Amino acid sequence: MSSTGLSSNSPAIHVRKSAQHHYSSVSARAQLNGRAATARDVQAIIAVSKLRVEREAVILEGIDWAVERGQHWVILGANGSGKTSLLSTLTGYMPPTAGEISVLGETYGRTDWRELRKRVGIVSSSIHQLVEGHQTSLDTIIGGRHAIIGMWGGVRSSERSQAEKILRLIEAEAIRNRPWRVLSQGERQRVLIGRALMARPELLILDEPCAGLDPVAREHFLQFLGRVAQTRHTPTLVLVTHHVEEIIPVFSHVLLLRRGEVLAAGPKSRVLTSRLLSHAFGASVELRHQRSRYSITVSASVGVVI
């Protein structure tokens, strides 16, 4: 059985029941602050209970997970573990087969999810492809106020003023008037974060934001993200990745997925272990933790085709 994370004050970790023979700390069912999690938990930013998604095959099974205020989470797993499918379900683009989902206190099936999306900021590669090449950084950010791509109608002075403030926040004043087509990948990611922040979201989802960045650009972006996360009124952050190197100190909890199920969830110090990561990625992995950052070494395997 999958399990949910705990509050940031709790040292507990919950591990999928089917992995009981691998790990000594096992929860019989998901818990939130010591009790069963439900999608109606009003304190949770995200609350998922017994989520199942099935199409031609089972995509997600028995997902229980809760994100509380004050926590920033990483969804971690190998390719095909269900990260993107979970995001699609949370944002209403992939309806669940069974279970309950609550986001920002609104329950799926009882709320217009199109309206809810206006309270959720998303940075993903799919948005990259929709931005027109001539659109400037400033205009891209302003468009986020109404969750649209491109500029339609007039822009109020208050919207332009807010966008200017966000440009300073995301450290992108120098590219204010540059068109999208000439921006680097890292600059585009900053602008898309600014676009998401324009609507003052309560939840910001970063779907593999470092994809396509070289090592130096990735590190600069992560440092930038850490600075943004320390500002006032920062929304709850959820980072989706399969690289532990991208888990910067601001992230407090990790949801570890494997084959569409929750392998473990809880404070990152408890979830990020060599043993759990080896099971999640299906290989012998050694995790290193130094200066508040993580890295892994994968043992050589002969005849393995991935």
Protein Blocks (a to p, Z undefined) as FASTA:
>chain_A
ZZddddfkbcbdcddfklmmmpmbdcfbdceehiacdfklmkbmbdcehiacdffbcfbg
hiacdddehiacdddddehilpmmmmmmmnopaccfbdcddeehiaehiacfklmmmmpc
cddfklmmmpcfklcfklmmmmmmnopgcjedjddfklmmmmmmmmmmnopmmmmmpcfk
lpcfklmmmmmmmmmmmnopabdcdehklgoiafklmmmmmmmmmmmmmpghiacddddd
fbfklmcfklmbdcddeehiafbgcdfklmmcfklmmmmnopacddddeehiacdddddd
ehiaZZ
